[in-house]
Amino acid sequence: MPILTVKTDKRNITVEKGSSIIDVCETEETSILFGCRDGACGACMIRVVEHPENLSPMEEHEKDFLETMAAREDERLACQCKVLGDVTIEVSE
């Protein structure tokens, strides 16, 4: 099973493949915050530190939002991501 590493919290969380980051982070009470839960507010912006290829591909809605926010290439919206393999994330500054 994949491991979601939340670098900000120094935690390694074993998850089911296909788990949504929002569900895992809320269940495990991590420091990643969520607002609208729909990819429209940016409260859950994360930086993917390692293995971005192990997250679900970006949908157009997320791409458009991140472009509007002038997000960095390594930033994603946690509420829009599913874990497909080992990945390391942290809260985006």
Buried (B, 14 or more C-beta within 10 A) or exposed (E): EBBBBBBBBEBEBEBEEEBBBBBBBEEBEBEBEBEEBEBEBBBBBBBBBEBBEBBBEBEEEBEEBBEEEEBEEEBBBBBBBBBBEBBBBBBBE
